[in-house]
């Protein structure tokens, strides 16, 4: 099986799992927006949930799991079974202690933490109470992340991968009146649902852990060699992930500025969720699939294959994200209206969110390709360069947020943080790509540019068709949801069919390669496309 087929097959499998989670995530977000809209309560909910989620990415899933897996697999190969589980048990209880302390501090100092994120925003008062309720979610999701890491080392992937589904289902359940009526307001019910979901994410993995040999024997140690190795590996990852979370903090701070319209934070959150539907569908899947492959190529010093893998992945993801970005920009209001305009999420909420989506969509291709280039550096054991570039990108984001807020607010309004993020992503991509090219040599840049040119031409023609379709179907005049859904579905299906037909007509290598691999032909050998 060729490298290309490995990438596309793995990405397709990951995409399928991700799409299920994203669909349930959309249902969850649709229920939340139906109840809260883009009100001050919605801002309070987003703010309260975002704070423990930030710590989760720092402490648990982002750095701890990635650092734990290589150490644990080494123990499995070199140590006795007793040593392996002694390490796992001690890390479990040590992590539980550390995260419990962070959780208690987060709850006690909730007013200070919320004020740090939102200043004197009106949503802050309610956010403090909601934050205290949801903060223990950090404790359980951290333990769930460790459980997932242990099970993955035993090649158990299905159950850990299903845990986000449980979180979404629990949150959805708490949005229905039969459960919600037991709480004083909808926002409180939602954060309790998240907390319950976090508990279930951990508990559902416990039986499998016990079956594999975990005894949960109590023992705390900060001097255990395995725990010290995990901590040592976590430090550089914390810096890299921390920069991304600081970016989130910056956007939150500017979105809650006093001049921003009420609901701006919630609008940015919903627009970002729409972006995640596109990114999660394929771009992140490709990034996940290529990292092990590039790591093997780097370990073998086969940099030519590594560069070909990266170039192929960049072109494939561009083939998806460039037309997706144009589609999101042109059809932003129909997309938001069909997906979210129900209940408390009124027409003004749609306009607020559509503006944020417009500016987020500008950076979609760059955001997606950054997720490919960064793993290329990681595969060569270089974690320093992405962190340095991300640090500069962070400064650019802060400066642009200030500029848009102070000088261009009337033009960009609540879309300022989104546009700043988009521009910073383009810097991230170009800087990383150029550094990688200078360090490892030619990687078919002209071929990539030619592909970008063809893709952009096909996407532009599709975009013009979308604009005319949106205008002449008079989407905004239809008040019935079913009619809106049918018109919207027709626009999306028509735009997709037109883009694929244009890509085939203009001989875009990407569609030929995917088709050739799917029909078990060598991409490029029989369809006019060059071999990578």
C-alpha positions as CSV (number, residue, x, y, z in Angstrom):
1,X,0.0,0.0,0.0
2,X,1.5,3.4,-1.0
3,X,2.1,6.2,1.4
4,X,-0.7,8.2,-0.3
5,X,-3.2,5.4,0.2
6,X,-2.1,5.1,3.8
7,X,-2.8,8.8,4.4
8,X,-6.1,8.9,2.6
9,X,-7.4,5.6,4.1
10,X,-6.3,6.6,7.7
11,X,-7.7,10.1,7.2
12,X,-11.0,8.7,6.0
13,X,-11.4,6.4,9.0
14,X,-10.5,9.2,11.4
15,X,-12.8,11.5,9.6
16,X,-15.7,9.1,10.0
17,X,-15.3,8.9,13.8
18,X,-14.7,12.7,14.0
19,X,-17.8,13.4,11.9
20,X,-20.0,11.4,14.3
21,X,-18.6,13.4,17.2
22,X,-18.9,16.7,15.3
23,X,-22.6,16.0,14.4
24,X,-23.4,15.4,18.1
25,X,-21.3,18.4,19.0
26,X,-23.4,20.5,16.5
27,X,-26.7,19.1,18.1
28,X,-25.3,20.1,21.5
29,X,-24.4,23.6,20.3
30,X,-27.7,24.0,18.5
31,X,-29.5,23.2,21.7
32,X,-27.4,25.6,23.7
33,X,-27.9,28.5,21.2
34,X,-31.6,27.7,21.1
35,X,-31.8,28.3,24.8
36,X,-29.3,31.1,25.2
37,X,-28.9,32.8,21.8
38,X,-26.2,35.4,21.9
39,X,-27.4,36.9,25.2
40,X,-25.3,37.9,28.2
41,X,-26.1,34.5,29.7
42,X,-24.6,32.9,26.5
43,X,-21.4,34.9,27.0
44,X,-21.3,33.8,30.7
45,X,-21.7,30.2,29.7
46,X,-18.9,30.3,27.1
47,X,-16.6,32.2,29.5
48,X,-17.3,29.8,32.4
49,X,-16.7,26.7,30.2
50,X,-13.6,28.1,28.4
51,X,-11.6,28.5,31.6
52,X,-11.5,24.9,32.9
53,X,-11.2,23.8,29.2
54,X,-8.1,25.9,28.9
55,X,-6.5,24.1,31.9
56,X,-7.7,20.7,30.4
57,X,-5.7,21.3,27.2
58,X,-2.7,22.4,29.2
59,X,-2.7,19.7,31.9
60,X,-4.4,16.7,30.4
61,X,-5.1,16.0,26.7
62,X,-2.7,18.5,25.3
63,X,0.6,17.7,27.1
64,X,0.2,15.0,29.7
65,X,-1.2,12.3,27.4
66,X,1.3,13.0,24.6
67,X,4.2,12.8,27.1
68,X,2.9,9.8,29.0
69,X,2.4,7.4,26.0
70,X,6.1,7.1,24.9
71,X,7.2,6.7,28.6
72,X,4.6,4.1,29.3
73,X,5.3,2.1,26.1
74,X,8.9,2.0,27.0
75,X,8.0,0.6,30.4
76,X,5.8,-2.0,28.8
77,X,8.8,-3.2,26.6
78,X,11.5,-3.0,29.2
79,X,10.0,-3.5,32.7
80,X,8.0,-6.2,34.5
81,X,4.2,-6.2,34.6
82,X,4.4,-5.1,38.3
83,X,6.6,-2.1,37.5
84,X,4.4,-1.1,34.6
85,X,1.3,-1.0,36.8
86,X,3.1,0.5,39.8
87,X,4.1,3.4,37.4
88,X,0.5,3.7,36.1
89,X,-1.0,3.7,39.6
90,X,1.4,6.2,41.0
91,X,0.9,8.6,38.1
92,X,-2.9,8.3,38.4
93,X,-2.9,9.3,42.0
94,X,-0.2,12.0,41.6
95,X,-2.1,13.5,38.7
96,X,-5.3,13.3,40.7
97,X,-3.7,15.3,43.5
98,X,-2.2,17.9,41.3
99,X,-5.5,18.4,39.3
100,X,-7.6,18.4,42.5
101,X,-5.5,21.3,43.9
102,X,-5.9,23.2,40.6
103,X,-9.6,22.5,40.7
104,X,-10.1,23.8,44.3
105,X,-8.0,26.9,43.6
106,X,-10.0,27.5,40.4
107,X,-13.3,27.4,42.3
108,X,-12.1,29.5,45.3
109,X,-10.5,32.2,43.1
110,X,-13.2,32.0,40.4
111,X,-14.0,35.8,40.6
112,X,-10.3,36.7,40.0
113,X,-10.0,34.2,37.1
114,X,-13.2,35.4,35.4
115,X,-12.2,39.0,35.9
116,X,-8.8,38.2,34.2
117,X,-10.5,36.8,31.2
118,X,-13.4,39.2,30.9
119,X,-12.5,42.4,32.8
120,X,-15.7,44.2,33.9
121,X,-17.9,42.6,31.3
122,X,-21.6,42.3,32.4
123,X,-21.5,38.5,31.9
124,X,-18.8,38.2,34.5
125,X,-21.1,37.9,37.5
126,X,-23.1,35.0,36.2
127,X,-19.9,33.4,34.8
128,X,-18.3,33.3,38.3
129,X,-21.1,31.1,39.6
130,X,-21.2,28.9,36.4
131,X,-17.4,28.5,36.5
132,X,-17.5,27.2,40.1
133,X,-20.0,24.6,39.1
134,X,-18.2,23.4,36.0
135,X,-14.6,23.6,37.2
136,X,-14.6,20.0,38.7
137,X,-15.0,18.9,35.1
138,X,-11.2,19.5,34.8
139,X,-10.5,16.9,37.5
140,X,-12.5,14.1,35.8
141,X,-11.5,14.9,32.2
142,X,-7.8,14.8,33.2
143,X,-8.2,11.3,34.7
144,X,-10.2,10.3,31.6
145,X,-7.3,11.5,29.4
146,X,-4.8,9.4,31.4
147,X,-7.1,6.4,31.1
148,X,-7.3,7.0,27.4
149,X,-3.5,7.1,27.1
150,X,-3.2,3.8,29.0
151,X,-5.8,2.0,26.9
152,X,-4.3,3.3,23.7
153,X,-1.0,1.8,24.7
154,X,-2.8,-1.6,24.8
155,X,-4.2,-0.9,21.4
156,X,-7.7,-0.2,22.7
157,X,-9.0,2.8,20.7
158,X,-12.8,2.3,20.3
159,X,-13.9,3.0,23.8
160,X,-11.6,6.0,24.5
161,X,-12.6,7.5,21.1
162,X,-16.3,7.2,22.1
163,X,-15.9,9.3,25.3
164,X,-16.6,12.7,23.6
165,X,-19.9,11.2,22.3
166,X,-20.9,10.6,26.0
167,X,-20.0,14.2,26.9
168,X,-22.2,15.6,24.1
169,X,-25.1,13.2,24.9
170,X,-25.0,14.2,28.6
171,X,-25.0,17.9,27.7
172,X,-27.8,17.5,25.2
173,X,-29.9,15.6,27.9
174,X,-29.5,18.5,30.3
175,X,-30.9,21.0,27.7
176,X,-34.3,19.3,27.7
177,X,-37.0,20.7,29.9
178,X,-37.5,17.4,31.8
179,X,-34.0,17.8,33.3
180,X,-33.6,21.6,32.9
181,X,-36.6,22.4,34.9
182,X,-34.8,21.2,38.1
183,X,-32.3,24.1,37.8
184,X,-32.8,27.8,38.2
185,X,-31.8,28.7,34.6
186,X,-30.7,27.0,31.3
187,X,-27.1,28.0,31.6
188,X,-26.8,26.3,35.0
189,X,-28.4,23.1,33.7
190,X,-25.9,23.1,30.7
191,X,-22.8,23.4,32.8
192,X,-24.1,20.6,35.2
193,X,-24.6,18.5,32.1
194,X,-21.0,19.1,31.1
195,X,-19.8,18.1,34.6
196,X,-21.9,14.9,34.5
197,X,-20.4,14.2,31.0
198,X,-16.9,14.6,32.3
199,X,-17.6,12.1,35.2
200,X,-19.0,9.6,32.7
201,X,-16.0,10.0,30.4
202,X,-13.8,8.7,33.1
203,X,-16.0,6.1,34.7
204,X,-16.8,4.4,31.4
205,X,-13.1,3.6,30.9
206,X,-12.5,2.2,34.4
207,X,-13.8,-1.4,33.7
208,X,-11.4,-1.7,30.7
209,X,-8.5,-0.4,32.8
210,X,-9.3,-3.0,35.5
211,X,-9.5,-5.7,32.9
212,X,-6.0,-4.8,31.6
213,X,-4.5,-4.9,35.1
214,X,-5.0,-1.5,36.7
215,X,-5.6,-1.9,40.5
216,X,-5.9,1.8,41.5
217,X,-3.6,1.0,44.4
218,X,-3.1,4.3,46.3
219,X,0.3,5.9,46.0
220,X,1.6,9.4,45.4
221,X,5.2,10.0,44.1
222,X,6.9,13.0,42.6
223,X,10.3,11.2,42.5
224,X,9.3,8.1,40.5
225,X,11.6,7.9,37.4
226,X,8.6,7.4,35.1
227,X,6.7,10.4,36.5
228,X,9.8,12.5,36.3
229,X,10.3,11.5,32.6
230,X,6.6,12.4,31.9
231,X,7.1,15.8,33.6
232,X,10.3,16.4,31.6
233,X,8.6,15.7,28.3
234,X,5.6,17.9,29.3
235,X,7.6,21.1,29.8
236,X,8.3,21.9,26.1
237,X,4.8,20.9,25.0
238,X,3.3,23.1,27.7
239,X,5.0,26.1,26.1
240,X,3.7,25.3,22.6
241,X,0.2,24.5,23.8
242,X,0.3,27.4,26.2
243,X,0.8,29.9,23.4
244,X,-2.3,28.6,21.7
245,X,-4.3,29.0,24.9
246,X,-2.9,32.5,25.4
247,X,-4.2,33.3,21.9
248,X,-7.6,32.0,23.1
249,X,-7.3,34.2,26.2
250,X,-6.5,37.3,24.0
251,X,-9.5,36.7,21.8
252,X,-11.7,36.2,24.8
253,X,-10.4,39.4,26.4
254,X,-11.0,41.5,23.3
255,X,-14.4,39.9,22.5
256,X,-15.6,41.0,26.0
257,X,-14.4,44.6,25.6
258,X,-16.9,47.2,26.7
259,X,-17.5,48.5,23.1
260,X,-18.4,45.1,21.8
261,X,-22.0,44.2,21.2
262,X,-23.6,41.9,23.8
263,X,-23.2,38.3,22.8
264,X,-19.9,38.9,20.9
265,X,-18.1,36.1,22.8
266,X,-21.0,33.6,22.1
267,X,-21.0,34.7,18.4
268,X,-17.3,34.0,18.1
269,X,-17.8,30.6,19.8
270,X,-20.5,29.6,17.4
271,X,-18.6,30.8,14.4
272,X,-15.5,28.8,15.6
273,X,-17.7,25.7,16.0
274,X,-18.7,26.0,12.4
275,X,-15.1,26.3,11.4
276,X,-14.3,23.2,13.5
277,X,-16.9,21.2,11.5
278,X,-14.8,21.9,8.4
279,X,-11.4,21.4,10.0
280,X,-12.5,18.3,11.9
281,X,-14.0,16.7,8.9
282,X,-10.8,16.3,6.9
283,X,-7.9,18.7,7.7
284,X,-7.3,17.4,11.2
285,X,-7.8,13.9,10.1
286,X,-5.0,14.2,7.5
287,X,-2.7,15.8,10.1
288,X,-3.4,12.9,12.5
289,X,-2.7,10.4,9.7
290,X,0.5,11.8,8.4
291,X,2.3,12.4,11.8
292,X,3.3,8.7,12.4
293,X,4.3,8.3,8.7
294,X,6.5,11.4,8.8
295,X,8.0,10.3,12.1
296,X,9.1,7.0,10.5
297,X,10.5,8.8,7.5
298,X,12.4,11.2,9.7
299,X,13.8,8.4,11.9
300,X,15.0,6.7,8.7
301,X,16.6,10.0,7.5
302,X,14.4,9.7,4.4
303,X,13.8,13.4,4.1
304,X,12.8,13.2,0.4
305,X,9.8,11.0,1.2
306,X,9.0,13.2,4.2
307,X,8.9,16.3,2.0
308,X,6.7,14.5,-0.6
309,X,4.3,13.4,2.1
310,X,4.0,16.9,3.4
311,X,3.6,18.4,0.0
312,X,0.9,15.9,-1.0
313,X,-0.9,16.5,2.3
314,X,-0.8,20.3,1.8
315,X,-2.3,20.0,-1.7
316,X,-5.0,17.6,-0.6
317,X,-6.1,19.8,2.3
318,X,-6.0,23.0,0.2
319,X,-8.2,21.2,-2.3
320,X,-10.8,20.9,0.5
321,X,-10.3,24.1,2.5
322,X,-10.0,26.8,-0.2
323,X,-13.5,26.2,-1.7
324,X,-14.8,25.6,1.8
325,X,-13.5,29.0,2.9
326,X,-15.1,30.8,0.0
327,X,-18.3,28.9,0.6
328,X,-18.4,29.9,4.2
329,X,-17.7,33.5,3.4
330,X,-20.4,33.8,0.7
331,X,-23.1,31.6,2.3
332,X,-22.3,32.6,5.9
333,X,-25.8,33.9,6.7
334,X,-27.7,31.0,5.2
335,X,-25.3,28.6,7.0
336,X,-25.8,30.2,10.4
337,X,-29.5,30.7,9.9
338,X,-30.2,27.1,9.0
339,X,-27.9,25.6,11.6
340,X,-28.6,27.8,14.6
341,X,-31.5,30.4,14.2
342,X,-34.0,28.9,16.5
343,X,-35.4,29.8,19.9
344,X,-33.3,32.6,21.6
345,X,-30.9,32.6,18.6
346,X,-32.7,35.3,16.6
347,X,-31.9,37.2,13.4
348,X,-29.6,39.6,15.2
349,X,-27.7,36.6,16.6
350,X,-27.3,35.3,13.1
351,X,-25.9,38.6,11.8
352,X,-23.5,38.8,14.7
353,X,-22.2,35.3,14.2
354,X,-22.1,35.5,10.4
355,X,-19.8,38.5,10.7
356,X,-17.4,36.6,12.9
357,X,-17.6,33.6,10.5
358,X,-16.7,35.8,7.6
359,X,-13.4,36.8,9.1
360,X,-12.6,33.3,10.6
361,X,-13.2,31.8,7.1
362,X,-10.5,34.1,5.6
363,X,-7.9,32.1,7.6
364,X,-9.3,28.6,7.1
365,X,-6.7,27.4,4.5
366,X,-3.8,28.8,6.6
367,X,-5.2,27.3,9.8
368,X,-5.6,23.9,8.2
369,X,-2.1,23.8,6.6
370,X,-0.4,24.9,9.8
371,X,-1.8,21.7,11.4
372,X,0.2,19.8,8.7
373,X,3.5,21.7,8.8
374,X,3.8,21.7,12.6
375,X,3.8,17.8,12.7
376,X,6.5,17.9,10.1
377,X,8.8,19.7,12.5
378,X,7.7,17.4,15.4
379,X,8.6,14.4,13.2
380,X,12.2,15.6,13.0
381,X,12.2,16.1,16.9
382,X,12.1,19.9,16.5
383,X,9.6,21.3,18.9
384,X,11.5,24.6,19.3
385,X,10.9,26.2,15.9
386,X,7.0,26.0,16.0
387,X,7.0,27.5,19.5
388,X,9.2,30.5,18.4
389,X,7.0,31.1,15.3
390,X,3.8,30.7,17.4
391,X,5.2,33.3,19.9
392,X,5.7,35.8,17.1
393,X,2.2,34.9,15.8
394,X,0.8,35.6,19.3
395,X,2.3,39.1,19.3
396,X,0.9,39.8,15.8
397,X,-2.6,38.6,17.0
398,X,-2.4,41.0,20.0
399,X,-1.3,44.0,17.9
400,X,-4.0,43.4,15.3
401,X,-6.7,43.0,17.9
402,X,-5.7,46.4,19.3
403,X,-5.6,48.0,15.9
404,X,-9.0,46.6,14.9
405,X,-10.6,47.6,18.2
406,X,-9.1,51.1,18.3
407,X,-9.1,52.1,14.6
408,X,-11.3,49.8,12.5
409,X,-14.1,48.9,15.0
410,X,-16.9,50.4,12.9
411,X,-15.7,48.2,9.9
412,X,-15.0,44.9,11.6
413,X,-17.0,45.2,14.9
414,X,-17.2,41.8,16.7
415,X,-15.2,40.2,13.8
416,X,-12.0,41.9,14.9
417,X,-10.7,39.0,17.0
418,X,-11.5,36.5,14.2
419,X,-9.7,38.6,11.6
420,X,-6.7,39.0,13.8
421,X,-6.5,35.2,14.3
422,X,-6.9,34.6,10.5
423,X,-4.0,37.0,9.6
424,X,-1.8,35.5,12.4
425,X,-2.5,32.0,11.0
426,X,-1.2,33.1,7.5
427,X,2.0,34.3,9.1
428,X,2.3,31.0,11.0
429,X,1.9,29.0,7.8
430,X,4.3,31.0,5.6
431,X,7.0,31.3,8.2
432,X,6.9,27.6,9.0
433,X,6.8,26.5,5.4
434,X,9.7,28.8,4.4
435,X,11.8,27.6,7.3
436,X,11.1,24.0,6.5
437,X,12.0,24.6,2.9
438,X,15.2,26.3,3.7
439,X,16.2,23.6,6.2
440,X,15.4,20.5,4.1
441,X,15.6,21.7,0.5
442,X,13.2,21.7,-2.5
443,X,9.8,20.2,-1.9
444,X,8.0,20.9,-5.1
445,X,7.0,24.4,-4.2
446,X,6.2,25.3,-7.9
447,X,3.9,22.3,-8.1
448,X,2.1,23.3,-4.9
449,X,1.7,26.8,-6.3
450,X,0.3,25.5,-9.6
451,X,-2.1,23.4,-7.6
452,X,-3.1,26.4,-5.5
453,X,-3.7,28.4,-8.7
454,X,-6.0,25.7,-10.3
455,X,-7.8,25.1,-7.0
456,X,-8.3,28.9,-6.5
457,X,-9.6,29.3,-10.0
458,X,-12.2,26.5,-9.7
459,X,-13.2,27.8,-6.2
460,X,-13.6,31.3,-7.5
461,X,-16.0,30.2,-10.3
462,X,-17.9,28.1,-7.7
463,X,-18.0,31.2,-5.4
464,X,-19.5,33.4,-8.1
465,X,-22.2,30.7,-8.7
466,X,-22.8,30.6,-4.9
467,X,-23.3,34.4,-4.8
468,X,-25.8,34.3,-7.7
469,X,-27.5,31.3,-6.2
470,X,-27.9,32.9,-2.8
471,X,-29.2,36.1,-4.4
472,X,-31.6,34.7,-6.9
473,X,-33.1,32.0,-4.7
474,X,-34.0,34.8,-2.3
475,X,-33.1,32.7,0.6
476,X,-33.7,35.4,3.2
477,X,-37.3,35.8,2.0
478,X,-38.3,32.3,3.0
479,X,-39.6,32.1,6.5
480,X,-40.4,28.4,6.8
481,X,-37.5,26.3,8.0
482,X,-38.1,23.4,5.7
483,X,-38.0,25.7,2.6
484,X,-34.8,27.3,3.9
485,X,-33.3,23.9,4.5
486,X,-34.2,22.7,1.0
487,X,-32.8,25.9,-0.7
488,X,-29.7,25.7,1.4
489,X,-29.1,22.0,0.7
490,X,-29.6,22.7,-3.0
491,X,-27.0,25.5,-2.9
492,X,-24.4,23.3,-1.1
493,X,-24.9,20.3,-3.3
494,X,-24.9,22.4,-6.4
495,X,-21.7,24.2,-5.4
496,X,-19.9,21.0,-4.5
497,X,-20.9,19.3,-7.8
498,X,-19.8,22.4,-9.8
499,X,-16.4,22.6,-8.0
500,X,-15.6,18.9,-8.5
501,X,-16.6,19.1,-12.2
502,X,-14.4,22.1,-12.6
503,X,-11.5,20.4,-10.8
504,X,-11.9,17.4,-13.2
505,X,-12.2,19.7,-16.2
506,X,-9.1,21.7,-15.3
507,X,-7.1,18.5,-14.5
508,X,-6.4,19.3,-10.8
509,X,-4.0,16.5,-9.8
510,X,-5.7,16.2,-6.4
511,X,-9.0,14.9,-7.6
512,X,-7.2,12.6,-10.0
513,X,-4.9,11.3,-7.3
514,X,-7.8,10.6,-4.9
515,X,-9.8,8.9,-7.7
516,X,-6.8,6.9,-8.8
517,X,-6.0,5.6,-5.4
518,X,-9.7,4.9,-4.7
519,X,-9.8,2.8,-7.9
520,X,-6.5,1.1,-7.1
521,X,-4.5,2.9,-9.8
522,X,-1.2,4.6,-9.3
523,X,-2.0,8.3,-8.9
524,X,-0.2,10.1,-11.7
525,X,0.9,7.0,-13.7
526,X,-2.2,6.8,-15.8
527,X,-4.1,10.0,-15.4
528,X,-1.7,12.7,-16.4
529,X,-0.6,13.6,-12.8
530,X,3.1,13.4,-11.8
531,X,4.4,11.0,-9.2
532,X,5.4,12.5,-5.9
